[in-house]
Amino acid sequence: MIEIDFERLRNLGLNPALAQHALAVAAHASFAATDPGTAANLRLLRLVEVHRETVRLHDGTEQHSARVMARLSRRLSDDETALAVGDWVLAAPAADSHARMWVHERVPPLSHIARRDADGQRHPVVSNVDCALLVMGLDDDFNPRRMERYLALVHATSGQATGSGIGVQPVVVLTKADVAARTPGLVAARIEALRGRVPARIDLVAIDGTDPYTVQQLQPYLGAGQTLVVLGSSGAGKSTLTNTLLGTATQDTGAVREHDSRGKHTTTSRSLHCLPGGACVIDTPGLRALRPDADEAALAASFGDIETLALTCRFRDCQHHDEPGCAVRSGVAPDRLGNYHKLLREARRDSMGVLERRQLLSVWKTRGKAVRERLKIKRGEA
């Protein structure tokens, strides 16, 4: 029988839906019939850190080191995923000396954020989060195009990864308001510029990440049992914000470069922490490759203004490039529209099969060769 101490695990984010999923997974575990001893000792724990060969699990009171069963790793790899910080897992005490516990099963997450790398491979970021604090500095870190990518990253979780229909609430958190305030009018101008590119339904908060008052500003998202993830570029102030929410300097922080306000990846791994009020927060390092695992529907949620204006274009199949009567080009800033087109190309490329990718590569090679031939003729080298 699986051990679930609901009261103790509730502050780690456990809810009745996840508990029911855990019971169902334990009942249908592949080893339940062949290894009744392991099945009898299963415990529901939350994954708080992932390392190269081990993971850290939390039981609501203390943390445990564990290793992941090879069959579970293979199954997840076949599904193009892996364990992520925030996952709920079924683990049992180890019978050998290699680890204190073994992770036998993963409880299907209610929400899951993933990204893709340059080759289109999917990489998990976090699981089972309710709210994503999208952190961006009001100093030289300010980049609306990057924020649009983070919004697409979060919107891609809604019903896509798990089929649960449960999404993650994004909140735009603009840090270093104290630094930006030294330049008159800068804070207001940048908030106004970003508000014109972020859907109105998404909350936008400007804070000084070192000020304890920040906890009050973010209180609506810090309810007991809630799990937040802090996402943003290196140097945006994610770890500083995490420390302020925790009320103690738990996470390492570092200085940023003067010329671009970028950090040095002081945080090198994701980790989950329990907040004093009963919520949990996951701190993350800056993503070196920010490519959302998003389809066209997820992009529509991030670029609602484009989808709305597209209904009034002269042609139903308008691509918003150079077609006459395009309402989108006349109503959306060129920079935002260009970012939308780029994200859309990435999403379509990720959905291609192997043959389609090869055909596209062949087309681009042919075009490149034609361009080089024209340049040779122009230079008189042909």
C-alpha positions in Angstrom: 0.0 0.0 0.0 1.4 3.4 -1.0 2.1 5.8 1.9 0.6 9.3 1.4 0.7 11.7 4.3 -1.6 14.3 2.7 -1.3 16.9 5.5 2.5 16.8 5.5 2.7 16.9 1.7 0.1 19.7 1.2 2.7 22.4 1.8 4.8 20.9 -0.9 1.9 21.4 -3.4 0.0 18.1 -3.2 -3.7 18.4 -4.0 -6.5 15.7 -4.2 -6.1 15.3 -8.0 -2.4 14.5 -7.8 -3.0 12.2 -4.8 -5.6 10.2 -6.8 -3.2 10.0 -9.8 -0.6 8.7 -7.5 -2.9 6.0 -6.1 -3.8 4.9 -9.7 -0.1 4.8 -10.7 0.8 2.7 -7.7 -2.1 0.3 -8.4 -1.0 -0.3 -12.0 2.7 -0.2 -11.5 4.5 -2.8 -13.6 6.3 -4.3 -10.6 3.3 -4.4 -8.2 2.7 -8.1 -8.9 6.3 -9.3 -9.3 7.8 -7.4 -6.4 5.1 -7.0 -3.6 7.8 -5.9 -1.1 8.7 -2.8 -3.1 5.0 -2.1 -3.7 4.3 -2.2 0.0 7.1 0.3 0.8 6.2 2.9 -1.9 6.1 6.6 -0.7 4.8 9.6 -2.5 7.6 12.3 -2.6 8.3 15.5 -4.5 11.4 15.9 -6.7 13.2 19.1 -5.6 16.6 18.7 -7.5 17.9 16.8 -10.5 21.6 15.9 -10.7 23.6 13.9 -13.2 23.1 10.5 -11.6 20.9 11.2 -8.5 17.9 13.2 -7.5 16.7 14.9 -4.3 13.3 14.1 -3.0 11.3 15.8 -0.2 8.8 14.1 2.0 7.4 17.3 3.6 9.9 17.2 6.5 13.3 16.3 5.1 15.1 15.6 1.9 16.4 12.2 0.6 18.9 11.3 -2.0 17.7 8.8 -4.6 18.5 7.1 -7.9 16.1 6.6 -10.8 15.3 3.0 -11.9 16.7 2.4 -15.4 13.4 1.2 -16.8 11.7 4.4 -15.8 14.4 6.5 -17.4 14.1 4.5 -20.6 10.4 4.8 -20.7 10.5 8.6 -20.2 13.2 8.9 -22.8 11.0 7.0 -25.3 8.3 9.6 -24.6 10.8 12.4 -25.3 10.8 13.6 -21.7 12.6 13.1 -18.4 12.1 13.7 -14.7 11.9 17.4 -13.8 12.0 19.5 -10.7 8.4 19.6 -9.4 7.5 16.1 -10.4 5.7 13.8 -7.9 7.3 10.3 -7.8 6.8 7.0 -6.1 10.0 5.9 -4.4 11.0 3.1 -2.0 13.9 2.5 0.3 16.9 1.0 -1.4 18.0 -2.5 -0.6 21.6 -1.8 -1.5 24.2 0.8 -0.5 24.2 2.8 -3.8 21.4 5.1 -2.8 19.0 5.7 0.1 16.0 5.4 -2.2 15.0 4.3 -5.7 12.5 6.2 -7.8 10.2 3.6 -9.4 7.4 5.6 -11.0 6.5 9.1 -12.0 3.0 10.5 -11.3 1.8 12.1 -14.6 2.1 15.9 -14.0 -0.9 18.2 -14.2 1.3 20.8 -15.9 4.6 20.6 -17.5 6.9 23.3 -19.1 9.4 22.1 -21.8 11.7 23.8 -24.3 13.4 22.7 -27.5 17.0 23.0 -28.4 18.5 24.0 -31.8 18.0 20.5 -33.1 14.4 20.4 -32.1 14.9 18.0 -29.2 12.5 18.5 -26.3 13.9 19.2 -22.8 11.8 19.4 -19.6 12.0 22.5 -17.5 9.6 22.1 -14.5 6.5 20.1 -13.7 3.3 20.7 -11.6 3.5 24.5 -11.3 0.6 26.8 -10.9 2.2 30.2 -11.6 5.2 31.3 -13.6 6.9 34.5 -12.6 8.5 35.7 -15.8 11.4 37.9 -14.6 13.0 40.7 -16.6 15.1 43.6 -15.5 14.1 47.2 -16.1 17.8 47.9 -16.8 19.6 46.8 -19.9 18.1 43.3 -19.5 14.8 44.8 -20.8 13.9 42.9 -24.0 10.2 42.6 -25.0 10.9 40.0 -27.7 12.4 37.7 -25.1 9.4 38.2 -22.9 7.2 37.2 -25.7 9.2 34.0 -26.0 8.8 33.2 -22.3 5.0 33.8 -22.6 4.9 31.4 -25.5 6.9 28.9 -23.4 4.3 29.0 -20.6 1.2 29.1 -22.8 2.4 25.9 -24.5 1.7 24.0 -21.2 -2.1 24.4 -21.4 -3.5 21.0 -22.2 -0.7 20.3 -24.6 1.9 18.4 -22.5 -0.5 16.5 -20.2 -4.0 16.6 -21.8 -5.3 17.8 -18.4 -6.4 21.2 -19.7 -4.7 22.7 -16.7 -2.4 25.6 -17.6 0.2 27.7 -15.8 -0.7 31.3 -15.0 2.1 33.7 -16.3 2.9 36.9 -14.3 5.4 39.4 -15.7 7.7 40.6 -13.0 9.9 43.6 -13.8 12.8 43.7 -11.4 15.4 46.4 -10.6 12.7 49.2 -10.5 15.0 50.9 -8.0 17.9 51.0 -10.5 15.7 52.1 -13.4 14.1 54.8 -11.3 17.4 56.7 -11.4 16.6 57.7 -15.0 13.4 59.9 -14.9 10.5 58.4 -16.8 12.3 55.2 -17.7 10.2 52.8 -15.6 6.9 54.2 -16.8 8.0 54.2 -20.5 9.2 50.6 -20.3 6.1 49.4 -18.6 3.9 51.1 -21.2 6.0 49.6 -24.0 5.6 46.1 -22.6 1.9 46.5 -21.8 1.4 47.2 -25.5 2.9 43.7 -26.3 1.6 41.6 -23.4 -2.1 40.4 -23.3 -4.2 42.5 -21.0 -5.2 39.5 -19.0 -1.7 38.9 -17.8 -0.6 40.7 -14.6 2.4 42.9 -14.8 4.3 43.9 -11.6 7.3 46.2 -11.1 9.4 45.5 -8.1 12.7 46.0 -6.3 13.7 42.4 -5.8 15.7 43.2 -2.6 12.8 45.0 -0.9 10.8 42.8 1.6 7.7 44.6 0.4 8.0 42.5 -2.7 6.4 39.6 -0.8 3.2 41.7 -0.3 3.2 42.7 -4.0 3.3 39.0 -5.0 1.0 37.8 -2.2 -1.9 36.9 -4.6 0.3 34.1 -6.1 1.7 32.8 -2.9 -1.3 30.9 -1.5 -0.7 27.8 0.6 -0.2 24.7 -1.6 0.7 26.8 -4.7 3.9 26.2 -6.7 5.6 29.0 -8.5 8.5 28.8 -11.0 10.8 31.8 -11.5 11.9 32.1 -15.2 14.1 34.7 -16.8 17.6 35.4 -18.3 20.8 35.3 -16.3 21.2 38.5 -14.3 17.5 39.4 -14.3 17.2 38.9 -10.5 15.6 35.5 -10.2 17.7 34.2 -7.3 17.5 37.6 -5.5 13.7 37.4 -5.8 13.7 33.8 -4.6 15.8 34.8 -1.5 13.4 37.7 -0.8 10.4 35.4 -0.9 12.2 32.9 1.3 13.3 35.5 3.8 16.8 34.2 3.8 19.9 34.2 1.5 19.5 30.6 0.3 20.4 31.0 -3.4 23.7 32.4 -4.6 23.6 35.7 -6.4 26.2 37.6 -8.4 26.9 40.9 -10.1 26.0 41.6 -13.7 28.1 43.0 -16.5 27.9 46.8 -16.8 27.5 47.0 -20.6 24.5 44.7 -20.9 23.3 43.9 -17.4 23.7 40.1 -18.1 24.6 37.7 -15.4 27.1 34.8 -15.2 24.7 31.8 -14.6 25.2 32.0 -10.8 22.3 29.5 -10.5 23.4 26.3 -12.3 20.5 24.0 -11.5 16.8 24.1 -10.8 15.7 23.7 -7.2 12.4 23.7 -5.3 12.1 25.6 -1.9 9.3 25.8 0.6 8.1 29.4 1.4 7.0 30.5 4.9 3.4 30.9 3.9 3.0 27.4 2.6 3.7 27.9 -1.1 6.7 26.5 -3.0 9.0 28.3 -5.4 11.3 26.8 -8.1 14.4 28.8 -8.9 15.9 28.2 -12.3 19.1 29.1 -14.2 18.9 31.3 -17.3 18.0 29.3 -20.4 20.8 29.5 -22.9 18.5 28.3 -25.7 15.0 29.8 -25.3 12.9 28.0 -27.8 9.4 27.3 -26.7 7.9 23.8 -27.2 4.8 25.6 -28.7 2.4 24.9 -31.5 0.4 27.4 -33.5 -2.4 27.3 -30.9 0.0 28.2 -28.1 1.3 31.1 -30.1 -2.2 32.4 -30.7 -2.6 32.7 -26.9 0.5 34.8 -26.7 -0.3 36.9 -29.7 -4.0 37.4 -29.3 -3.9 40.8 -31.0 -2.5 39.3 -34.2 -5.1 36.6 -34.2 -7.9 39.1 -33.7 -6.7 41.5 -36.4 -6.2 38.5 -38.8 -10.0 38.1 -39.0 -10.3 41.5 -40.7 -7.6 40.9 -43.3 -8.8 41.1 -46.9 -7.8 37.5 -47.7 -8.6 34.5 -45.4 -5.2 32.9 -46.0 -3.3 36.1 -45.4 0.2 35.4 -44.1 0.8 39.0 -43.0 3.9 39.5 -45.2 3.2 41.7 -48.2 -0.4 40.8 -49.1 -2.7 43.8 -49.9 -5.3 44.7 -47.3 -3.5 43.1 -44.4 -5.0 44.5 -41.2 -2.2 42.9 -39.1 0.7 44.8 -40.7 -1.1 48.1 -40.2 -2.1 47.4 -36.6 0.9 45.6 -35.1 4.4 47.0 -34.5 6.8 45.5 -37.1 9.1 44.2 -34.3 6.3 42.3 -32.6 5.1 40.9 -36.0 8.6 39.8 -36.9 9.0 38.0 -33.6 5.6 36.2 -34.2 6.7 35.1 -37.7 10.0 33.8 -36.3 8.3 31.8 -33.5 5.8 30.5 -36.0 8.5 29.2 -38.3 10.2 27.4 -35.4 6.9 25.8 -34.3 6.2 24.6 -37.8 9.7 23.2 -38.2 9.4 21.3 -34.9 6.2 19.6 -36.2 7.9 18.4 -39.4 8.8 14.8 -40.0 12.2 13.6 -41.1 11.3 13.7 -44.8 9.8 17.2 -44.6 13.0 18.4 -42.9 15.2 17.0 -45.6 13.0 18.5 -48.3 13.2 21.9 -46.6 16.9 21.7 -46.3 17.2 20.8 -50.0 15.2 23.9 -50.9 17.4 26.2 -48.8 20.5 24.6 -50.3 19.2 25.2 -53.8 18.4 28.8 -53.0 21.8 29.4 -51.4 23.5 28.0 -54.5 21.4 30.2 -56.8 22.3 33.3 -54.7 26.1 32.5 -54.9 25.9 32.0 -58.7 24.2 35.4 -59.1 26.9 37.1 -57.0 29.6 35.5 -59.1 27.9 36.8 -62.3 27.6 40.3 -60.7 31.3 40.3 -59.8 32.2 39.0 -63.3 33.7 35.8 -61.9 31.4 33.5 -63.9 
